Amino acid sequence: MSSRDKKKQQHLHYPFWFGGSASCAAACVTHPLDLAKVRMQTSTQRGANMFSTLHAVRKTEGVRALYSGLTASLLRQCTYSTVRFGIYEELKTHLTPSSGSATQAPPFHMLLPMAAVSGYVGAIAGNPADVVNVRMQNDRSLPVQERRGYRHAIDGLVRMWREEGLWSWMRGVNANCIRGVLMTTSQLATYDEAKRLILWHTPLKDGLGTHFAASLLAGLVATTVCSPVDVVKSHIMAAQHSHISSVKVLTNAVRKEGLGFLFRGWTPSFVRLGPHTVVTFLVLEQQKKVWKWCWHGE
């Protein structure tokens, strides 16, 4: 490699917002599945599955209801995903500068703490939009007198501030931070490690096939790891009471419904998070490819 090529590689730096834009694209594809997941997690009725939930929403509320809360979901990706992906990539770049190429990644034991820090900060940044997202998706399943009727994400944030105080934006932040750490470590770090192993031990090249396989595995791991915290988080954010702890939600639900409560909605979670993870990383890798082509001219 010439000194010019080394200089180009050394200064190749991807925009901070790439992860957020890729996640927004994925959210547009998988939002109905996310809505079904939230409805199932907050429902008091047992036996409902993803397809029956989606069918019930379409039948009773109309097709447009399948995209209830889309503005909040996009706002969440613009905050939560932009921050966690951005910090993660920055940490990889600055703490392991020798792994700057697209086919290399730091060792897994180094990826985990990087992802944990990124997920924690991202969860705090995205918590207000996450609360609004859960409420808007769950709103039409509530009795009419209990519905909040947010018109869009910004309206929801403003009304929460006026009606419940600014702290309402941070409702469920503890559970959300735990989920953010678990999600980012199990998703981003797993993807990088799976991609590295595929490139090392299979004939696959650094292309769509590798990206698809690694991201699908990352989605499976992330769904399983995050399911219990995700269920508790959805209950807290959708609750009418302003002061309800994660421990109280967990103990009450497990006492009434058993440990199966912790994995309620796992199937729609994976059906949603699997494609969401795949689309996110496919779009992210294509963004990087285009950026690298523009930078390197190759």
N, C-alpha and C positions, 0 to 999 in steps of 0.2 A: 504494500500500500504506500502510495506516494505521500509526501508531507502535506500536499494540498488536500488529498482525500482524508488524511487523519484530522486535519484542521476542520474539514466539513463535518466529519462525524462527531468531533468533539463539541462543535457548536450547534449540532442538531438538537433543537429543543421544541417539544410539542406544546401547543397552546394549553393553558390551564383549563379551559372550558370544554375540551374535547369530550371528557367523560360525561359532562352534563348534557351536551347536545346529543350524544349517542343514547343516553338514557331517556331523553325526551322522545326520540324516535321510537324507542322500544315501548315507552308508555302509551303512545298512540295506538300501538298494535295490540297490547295486552290489557288495556284498561278494563274492558268488561270482565275479564277473568279476575282482576284485582278486586273489582266490585263484588263479585260472587264470593270471593274469599272473605272479605270484610263482613258481608251479610251472614255468612255461615258462622264466622267466629263470634259474632255478637248476638246470634239468634238464641232464643230460649227453647226452641223446638229441636228435637233430635230427629235424625233420619234423613235430613235433606242432603242432597249431593249437589255437585257443581252444576250439572245440567238441569236438574229440577229447579235450582235457584235461579239460573239464568232464564229459564222458560217462564217461571213465575213473574220475574221482573218484567220481561217483555210483554207478557199477557196482561198483567194488571196495571203496569205503569207506562207501557209503550217502548218502542225501540230506542228512542232518545235517552230513556232512563238508563240504558246500558252504559252510557257515557256520563252519568251523573258524577260530578266532581272532577271532570277531566282538567279543568283549569287549575284546581288545587294539586292534582297529580303532576302536572307540568311544572307548577311552581315548586313543588317538592323536589323534582328532579333538578331544576335549575339551581336549587340551594344545596340540598343534601348530596346529590350525586356529583355535582360540579366540585364541591369542596372535598369530598372523600377521594374521588378519582384524582383531582388535581394535586392534593397533598401527597397522595401515594406515589404518583409519578415523579413529583418533585423530590421526594425522599429517595426514591430509587436512583434518580439522576445524580443527586448531590452526594449521597452516602456511598454509592457504588458506581463511580463514574466510568469504570472499565466495562460496565454492562450496558452501555448506551445503545447497542444495536438492537434491532427488533427481535432477533432470534436468541438473545441471551437475557438472562434474568439473574438476580442475586440468589444465593442459596435460600432454601425454604425457611430456615431458622432466622434469617434476616428479614424475609418478607413479612413474617407474622407480626412482629412489633411495629413495622412500618404501617401495615394495614390496620392494626388495632388503633394506633394514634389517629390515622386518617378517618376511620369509622367513627371514633368518639367525637372528633371535632365536627365532622359532617352531620352527625345526628343532632347536635346542638343547633347547628345552622339551619337544618331542615325541619326542626320540630314544629314551629308555628304552622308551616304549610302542611305538615303531616297530620296535625290535629284537625285542620280544616278539611283535609282530604278524607279522613275517616268519617267525619261528621256528615259531609256532603254525600258520600257513598251510602251511608246508613240512614239518611234522613227519611226517605220515603217508606222505610220499613217500620217507622215509629207511628204511634197514634197521631192523628191530625193535630191535636192540641199540644203535642210535645215536639213537633217538627220546628226546625230553626229557619228553614227556607232561605239559606244563603244563595244569593244570585250568582256569585262567582267567588273565586278565592280571595280577592282583595276585599270584597264586601264581607266575607266571613271573618277576615282578620280584623277589620275595623269594628264590626259588631261585637266580636269577642272582647276587644279592648274596652269598648264602651259599656257593655253589659256585665262583663265578668272580671274586668281588670286586666292589666298587661300580663300578669302572671299566668293567665289562662293560655297564653301562647306556649308556655312551657309545661303544660299538663302532660304527664306521662314521660317527662324527659329522662328520668332515671331508667325506665324500661327501654326507652328508645335508644339511649346511649349504649346499653348492654346489647341491644339488637344491632346497633350500628357497628359495634366492635365485632360481634359474632358474624354479621353479614359480610363485612369487608374482609375479614381474615379468611372466612370460608369461601368467599366468592373470588375476590381479586387475587389473593395469594394462591388459592387452589388453581385458578386459571393459569397463572404464570408458571406454577410448578408442573401442572399437567401438560402445558404447551412444551415446556423444556423436555419432559420425559418422552413425549410423543416424537419430538424432533430427534432425540438421541437414540431411541429404541425402535423406531419404525421407519419405513422408507418415505413417509409423508414429508413434504416440504412445508415451508412457512407460508401456507396459503389457506384457502377457505376450508378445506377438509380438516386441517389441524385446528383452525380457529373454532370450527363447529364442534368438534369432538371435545376440545378442552373446555369450551364454554358450557356445553351440555353437562359435563361432569361437575363443573363448578356450580351450576344451578341445582343439581341433585344434592350436593354436599351442603350448600347454603340453605336449602329448604329444610333439610332434616335438622341442622344445627339451630336454625332460627325459629322454628315453628312454635316452641313453647313460649318464648318471649314475645313473639308476634301476636299470639292469642291474647296474652295478658295486656299488651300495649293497646290493642284494639278495644278491649273492654274498658280500660281506663279512659281513653280518649273519647269514646262514645257515651260515657256515663253522664247522667244528669247532675250528679253530686260533684261539687267542686273539689272536695278533699277526700280522695280515695286512694289508698296505697296499693302498690303492686303485691305486697304480701297478703293484704286482705282479699284482693281479687283472687289470688292464687289459692289461698287456703279455703275460701268459701266455695269456689268452683270445684276444687278437687274433692272436698267433703261431699258435695251434692252429686257430682258426676263421675268421680273417679279420675285416675291418671290419664285416661283417654282424652280428657278435656285439653290436655297440653298439646295434643296433635290434631285437634279439631281443625278441619279445613286443610289438612296436609295435601290432599290430592289437588284441590284448586290452587293451593299455594305453589305446588310444583308445576302444575299445568300453566300457571301464570309466570312463576319465576324462571322456569326452564326456558321458555321462549323469550322472556324478557332478557335473561342473561345472554342467550345466544344472539339475539338481535343487537343488544348493547355492544358486545365484543366484536361482532362482525362489522358493525358501523364504525366502532372505534378503530379497529385495525385498518379499515378502508380510509378513514380520515388520516391516520398516520401514514398510510401508503401514499396518498395524494400529497400530503405535506412534505414527505421525504422526497417525492418526485419533484415538487416545486423547489425544494432546497438544493437537492443534488443534481437535478436535471436528468434523472434516470428512472 
